[in-house]
């Protein structure tokens, strides 16, 4: 596995874990970007949106747009992946 692939998978896991910790299991792209930064994932807002679109395609989150800002909400399947009850290729599996 390439280092770039590992980073992408970890970034997706961070997004899912952050959403799992949020009240209502949702956050906007700005909050998610700041959380990724706090985990030393310095990526563009466009890359955050790309991850969100990918996670939505996998039924791990749902997306809605409000005033040009995307808001992500964790699905049950996404929570299972965030808490290591399920795995999805393309998302890093959490360690025990």
C-alpha positions in Angstrom: 0.0 0.0 0.0 1.4 3.4 -0.9 1.8 6.2 1.7 -0.7 8.4 -0.2 -3.3 5.6 0.0 -2.7 5.2 3.7 -3.1 8.9 4.3 -6.4 9.0 2.4 -7.8 6.0 4.4 -6.7 7.7 7.7 -8.3 11.0 6.7 -11.6 9.2 6.0 -11.4 7.4 9.3 -10.8 10.7 11.1 -13.9 12.2 9.5 -16.1 9.3 10.5 -14.7 9.3 14.1 -15.3 13.1 14.4 -18.9 12.7 13.2 -19.3 9.9 15.7 -18.3 12.2 18.5 -20.5 15.2 17.4 -23.9 15.9 18.9 -26.4 14.8 16.3 -23.6 12.9 14.5 -23.2 15.8 12.0 -20.7 18.6 11.3 -20.0 21.1 8.4 -17.0 20.8 6.2 -15.3 23.7 8.0 -15.4 21.9 11.3 -14.3 18.7 9.7 -11.4 20.5 8.0 -10.3 22.0 11.3 -10.5 18.5 13.0 -8.4 17.0 10.2 -5.8 19.8 10.8 -5.7 18.9 14.5 -4.7 15.4 13.4 -2.0 16.8 11.2 -3.9 16.2 8.0 -3.2 19.5 6.2 -5.4 19.1 3.1 -7.4 21.6 1.0 -11.1 22.1 1.4 -11.5 20.6 -2.0 -9.9 17.4 -0.8 -12.3 17.4 2.2 -15.2 17.7 -0.1 -13.8 14.8 -2.2 -13.6 12.6 0.9 -17.2 13.6 1.8 -18.5 12.7 -1.7 -16.6 9.3 -1.5 -18.0 8.6 2.0 -21.5 9.4 0.8 -21.1 7.0 -2.2 -20.2 4.3 0.3 -23.4 5.0 2.4 -21.2 6.0 5.4 -22.5 9.6 5.6 -25.3 11.7 4.1 -24.7 15.2 2.8 -26.8 18.3 2.5 -25.8 21.8 1.4 -26.6 25.0 3.2 -25.4 28.3 1.9 -22.6 26.7 -0.2 -21.4 24.7 2.8 -21.7 20.9 3.0 -23.0 19.3 6.1 -22.2 15.7 6.7 -24.3 13.3 8.9 -23.0 9.9 10.0 -25.1 6.9 9.0 -25.5 3.7 11.0 -23.1 2.0 8.6 -20.6 4.8 9.0 -20.8 4.5 12.8 -20.1 0.8 12.6 -17.0 1.6 10.5 -15.9 4.4 12.9 -16.2 2.1 15.9 -14.6 -0.9 14.2 -17.7 -3.0 14.1 -17.4 -3.1 10.3 -14.8 -2.4 7.7 -14.9 -0.8 4.3 -12.0 -0.9 1.8 -10.8 2.7 1.5 -11.2 3.5 5.1 -8.5 2.7 7.6 -9.5 0.1 10.2 -9.3 1.5 13.7 -6.9 -0.2 16.1 -8.0 -1.7 19.3 
